[in-house]
Amino acid sequence: SEKVAVIYYSATGNTEAMAEAYLIGAKSVVEDVLLAPVADVDPETIGKEYSHIILGCSAWGVEVIEEEQMKPFCEKLKPFLKGKIMGIFDHADGAGALAQFWYNELHFAGAVFPAQPLLAYGYPDKESLKKCEDLGKKVAGTR
């Protein structure tokens, strides 16, 4: 059966709110969905056991990925990404350079993206949360 993992890093709660909306969307399509902060999961386990992976992180500094937890997680996850269905979301301060860089890097590792990265600024409003739900549904529903 299909399994979806929604893994996120959230410093202020904004990215966590987006992740919860992804969970709602994914659960409307697939029963087995994991929602977890990146610190609580093993990249090898996620890579081996989940067919669909949604990653979220807030942009740091000049639009870079969080380096203590999310960056090492992604590096260890990359060998397992060939053919995985993925989605990424970015809680951004700028133009979304992190999301585009991240997308390119994971796509190059073999991941398949049914949709472009999703960006939000500040606490995600109702419209942003709806977009997260829709993308969660799209990623979980892609075969």
Helices and strands as residue ranges (DSSP letters): E 3-9, H 14-27, E 32-37, G 38-40, H 43-49, E 52-58, H 70-77, G 78-80, E 85-91, H 97-108, E 118-120, H 126-141
